[in-house]
Amino acid sequence: MKGIVFCEFLDMVDTAISPDMTEKIIEQCDLPSGGVYTTVGTYDHDEIITLVAALSKETGAPVAELVKTFGLHLFGRFVALYPQFFEGVENVFDFLDTVDAKIHVDVRKLYPEAQLPSICCERVGEDRLELLYESGRAMGDLAEGLIESAITHFDENISMSREDISSGSVQRVRFVLEKSSA
């Protein structure tokens, strides 16, 4: 997993809770990296799971809630760090269509070793989009937070439902987004 994810997670903990909490959870975890990350480095996915579990233990918040909250935070950071991915995109459906077809392609050019989830979008009518998230890393909660934050970013009245359709070691989540005229 790319180091930017780790850096942004620790920054979120610093900002939302405190730098002391960040240090505390790093100290509690036996991390191969020692809890030292660079944005361009690549680290074992298990380290982020370990950090989130430690934060959950300290705060009492469920792991799924923390991962979703991180997704909400991370989308805002992506907007700030990578504005080119949002240029000319006017709505959530158009943006989500670009994730696998454009954004992930660009990420793979820069980081060929990156292991990204599969994101497949299907428009079912003008007001409905179905997105299939698929990954061996089981970060559907992160995807949910990212999508929810995208809806807020584009200021659209969209409802979202989530259905876990996983099988085996691969997590598959279907998100259905529906525009409302209200």
Contacts in CASP RR format, 6 or more apart in sequence:
PFRMAT RR
TARGET T0000
AUTHOR 0000-0000-0000
METHOD contacts of the structure
MODEL  1
MKGIVFCEFLDMVDTAISPDMTEKIIEQCDLPSGGVYTTVGTYDHDEIIT
LVAALSKETGAPVAELVKTFGLHLFGRFVALYPQFFEGVENVFDFLDTVD
AKIHVDVRKLYPEAQLPSICCERVGEDRLELLYESGRAMGDLAEGLIESA
ITHFDENISMSREDISSGSVQRVRFVLEKSSA
1 42 0 8 1.000
1 43 0 8 1.000
1 44 0 8 1.000
1 45 0 8 1.000
1 47 0 8 1.000
1 48 0 8 1.000
1 115 0 8 1.000
1 137 0 8 1.000
2 39 0 8 1.000
2 40 0 8 1.000
2 41 0 8 1.000
2 42 0 8 1.000
2 43 0 8 1.000
2 111 0 8 1.000
2 114 0 8 1.000
3 37 0 8 1.000
3 38 0 8 1.000
3 39 0 8 1.000
3 40 0 8 1.000
3 41 0 8 1.000
3 42 0 8 1.000
3 43 0 8 1.000
4 39 0 8 1.000
4 40 0 8 1.000
4 81 0 8 1.000
5 48 0 8 1.000
5 74 0 8 1.000
6 33 0 8 1.000
6 35 0 8 1.000
6 37 0 8 1.000
6 43 0 8 1.000
6 47 0 8 1.000
6 48 0 8 1.000
6 51 0 8 1.000
7 37 0 8 1.000
7 38 0 8 1.000
7 39 0 8 1.000
8 70 0 8 1.000
8 73 0 8 1.000
8 74 0 8 1.000
8 77 0 8 1.000
9 48 0 8 1.000
9 51 0 8 1.000
9 52 0 8 1.000
9 70 0 8 1.000
10 22 0 8 1.000
10 26 0 8 1.000
10 37 0 8 1.000
10 51 0 8 1.000
11 77 0 8 1.000
12 69 0 8 1.000
12 70 0 8 1.000
12 73 0 8 1.000
12 74 0 8 1.000
13 21 0 8 1.000
13 22 0 8 1.000
13 25 0 8 1.000
13 55 0 8 1.000
14 21 0 8 1.000
14 22 0 8 1.000
16 69 0 8 1.000
16 73 0 8 1.000
17 59 0 8 1.000
21 55 0 8 1.000
21 58 0 8 1.000
21 59 0 8 1.000
24 54 0 8 1.000
24 58 0 8 1.000
25 51 0 8 1.000
25 54 0 8 1.000
25 55 0 8 1.000
25 58 0 8 1.000
26 34 0 8 1.000
26 35 0 8 1.000
26 51 0 8 1.000
28 54 0 8 1.000
28 57 0 8 1.000
28 58 0 8 1.000
29 35 0 8 1.000
29 47 0 8 1.000
29 50 0 8 1.000
29 51 0 8 1.000
29 54 0 8 1.000
30 50 0 8 1.000
31 47 0 8 1.000
31 50 0 8 1.000
31 51 0 8 1.000
32 43 0 8 1.000
32 44 0 8 1.000
32 47 0 8 1.000
33 43 0 8 1.000
33 44 0 8 1.000
33 47 0 8 1.000
35 47 0 8 1.000
37 43 0 8 1.000
40 111 0 8 1.000
42 111 0 8 1.000
42 113 0 8 1.000
42 114 0 8 1.000
45 115 0 8 1.000
45 137 0 8 1.000
52 63 0 8 1.000
52 66 0 8 1.000
52 67 0 8 1.000
52 70 0 8 1.000
53 63 0 8 1.000
55 61 0 8 1.000
55 66 0 8 1.000
56 62 0 8 1.000
56 63 0 8 1.000
56 66 0 8 1.000
59 66 0 8 1.000
61 69 0 8 1.000
63 141 0 8 1.000
64 141 0 8 1.000
65 141 0 8 1.000
67 139 0 8 1.000
67 140 0 8 1.000
67 141 0 8 1.000
67 142 0 8 1.000
68 141 0 8 1.000
68 142 0 8 1.000
68 144 0 8 1.000
68 145 0 8 1.000
68 148 0 8 1.000
69 145 0 8 1.000
70 142 0 8 1.000
70 145 0 8 1.000
71 141 0 8 1.000
71 142 0 8 1.000
71 143 0 8 1.000
71 144 0 8 1.000
71 145 0 8 1.000
71 146 0 8 1.000
71 149 0 8 1.000
72 145 0 8 1.000
72 146 0 8 1.000
72 148 0 8 1.000
72 149 0 8 1.000
73 149 0 8 1.000
74 142 0 8 1.000
74 146 0 8 1.000
74 149 0 8 1.000
75 145 0 8 1.000
75 146 0 8 1.000
75 149 0 8 1.000
75 150 0 8 1.000
75 153 0 8 1.000
76 149 0 8 1.000
76 153 0 8 1.000
78 85 0 8 1.000
79 86 0 8 1.000
79 153 0 8 1.000
85 98 0 8 1.000
85 102 0 8 1.000
85 103 0 8 1.000
85 106 0 8 1.000
86 95 0 8 1.000
89 95 0 8 1.000
89 98 0 8 1.000
90 154 0 8 1.000
91 154 0 8 1.000
91 156 0 8 1.000
92 129 0 8 1.000
92 147 0 8 1.000
92 150 0 8 1.000
92 151 0 8 1.000
92 154 0 8 1.000
92 156 0 8 1.000
92 158 0 8 1.000
92 177 0 8 1.000
93 121 0 8 1.000
93 123 0 8 1.000
93 129 0 8 1.000
93 177 0 8 1.000
95 150 0 8 1.000
95 154 0 8 1.000
96 119 0 8 1.000
96 121 0 8 1.000
96 129 0 8 1.000
96 131 0 8 1.000
96 147 0 8 1.000
96 150 0 8 1.000
96 177 0 8 1.000
97 121 0 8 1.000
97 123 0 8 1.000
99 119 0 8 1.000
99 121 0 8 1.000
100 118 0 8 1.000
100 119 0 8 1.000
100 120 0 8 1.000
100 121 0 8 1.000
104 116 0 8 1.000
104 119 0 8 1.000
107 114 0 8 1.000
107 116 0 8 1.000
108 114 0 8 1.000
108 116 0 8 1.000
115 137 0 8 1.000
117 133 0 8 1.000
117 134 0 8 1.000
117 135 0 8 1.000
117 136 0 8 1.000
117 137 0 8 1.000
117 139 0 8 1.000
117 143 0 8 1.000
118 132 0 8 1.000
118 133 0 8 1.000
118 134 0 8 1.000
118 135 0 8 1.000
119 131 0 8 1.000
119 132 0 8 1.000
119 133 0 8 1.000
119 134 0 8 1.000
119 143 0 8 1.000
120 131 0 8 1.000
120 132 0 8 1.000
120 134 0 8 1.000
121 129 0 8 1.000
121 130 0 8 1.000
121 131 0 8 1.000
121 132 0 8 1.000
122 129 0 8 1.000
122 130 0 8 1.000
122 131 0 8 1.000
122 132 0 8 1.000
123 129 0 8 1.000
124 130 0 8 1.000
126 179 0 8 1.000
127 178 0 8 1.000
127 179 0 8 1.000
127 180 0 8 1.000
128 176 0 8 1.000
128 177 0 8 1.000
128 178 0 8 1.000
128 179 0 8 1.000
129 176 0 8 1.000
129 177 0 8 1.000
130 174 0 8 1.000
130 175 0 8 1.000
130 176 0 8 1.000
130 177 0 8 1.000
131 147 0 8 1.000
131 174 0 8 1.000
131 175 0 8 1.000
131 176 0 8 1.000
131 177 0 8 1.000
132 172 0 8 1.000
132 173 0 8 1.000
132 174 0 8 1.000
132 175 0 8 1.000
133 140 0 8 1.000
133 143 0 8 1.000
133 171 0 8 1.000
133 172 0 8 1.000
133 173 0 8 1.000
133 174 0 8 1.000
133 175 0 8 1.000
134 170 0 8 1.000
134 171 0 8 1.000
134 172 0 8 1.000
134 173 0 8 1.000
135 170 0 8 1.000
135 171 0 8 1.000
136 169 0 8 1.000
136 170 0 8 1.000
136 171 0 8 1.000
137 171 0 8 1.000
138 166 0 8 1.000
138 171 0 8 1.000
139 171 0 8 1.000
140 171 0 8 1.000
140 173 0 8 1.000
143 173 0 8 1.000
143 175 0 8 1.000
144 160 0 8 1.000
144 162 0 8 1.000
144 173 0 8 1.000
144 175 0 8 1.000
147 160 0 8 1.000
147 175 0 8 1.000
147 177 0 8 1.000
148 160 0 8 1.000
151 158 0 8 1.000
151 160 0 8 1.000
151 177 0 8 1.000
156 179 0 8 1.000
157 179 0 8 1.000
157 180 0 8 1.000
157 181 0 8 1.000
157 182 0 8 1.000
158 177 0 8 1.000
158 178 0 8 1.000
158 179 0 8 1.000
158 180 0 8 1.000
159 177 0 8 1.000
159 178 0 8 1.000
159 180 0 8 1.000
160 175 0 8 1.000
160 176 0 8 1.000
160 177 0 8 1.000
160 178 0 8 1.000
161 175 0 8 1.000
161 176 0 8 1.000
162 173 0 8 1.000
162 174 0 8 1.000
162 175 0 8 1.000
162 176 0 8 1.000
163 173 0 8 1.000
163 174 0 8 1.000
163 176 0 8 1.000
164 171 0 8 1.000
164 172 0 8 1.000
164 173 0 8 1.000
165 172 0 8 1.000
165 173 0 8 1.000
165 174 0 8 1.000
166 172 0 8 1.000
166 173 0 8 1.000
END
